[in-house]
Amino acid sequence: GGEDVSDGIRTEAIGMGASAVAQLPKVRAALLQRQRDFLTAKGLVADGRDIGSVVFPEAELKIFLTAESKIRAERRAKQIGIPCEGPAFDRILSDIKARDEADRNRTLAPLKQQPDALLLDTSHMSIEESIKKVLDWYHKV
């Protein structure tokens, strides 16, 4: 409806909900073709925990994007404007760790780096450095 929900869908609560729903085979099956329909002749940039393994297993460039849990929690805290310490921060960190653990151990499409995916650990990289690395890989494809 024209409302920008970018920040709202990036909360830890939404992430945990997505993780829970992603374990439901009927939901995954219903979404799979819809996700694939976004691919055009020009290509597609997509992110998700099973994009390279399930949704687009034949992608020319797959990047397994990761960062240390604490770093990701600090980034989230800064994004939403809270201190990187205290109960609210601890809850964010705990949620990130719980979601990662749940996604790594789910039966259907567990979170794991595929053999043909390049690892990009952004723990100690700036946004600019991360983008440059991805573009470098892209230009080699």
Salt bridges, closest charged atoms under 4 A:
GLU12 OE2 - ARG76 NE 2.69
ASP50 OD2 - ARG28 NH2 1.95
GLU68 OE2 - HIS124 NE2 3.24
GLU74 OE2 - LYS70 NZ 3.21
ASP100 OD1 - ARG49 NH2 2.75
ASP100 OD2 - ARG72 NH1 2.67
GLU101 OE1 - ARG104 NH2 3.27
ASP103 OD2 - ARG49 NH1 2.80
ASP103 OD2 - ARG99 NE 3.55
ASP103 OD1 - ARG106 NH1 3.33
ASP116 OD2 - LYS62 NZ 2.88
ASP136 OD2 - LYS132 NZ 2.91
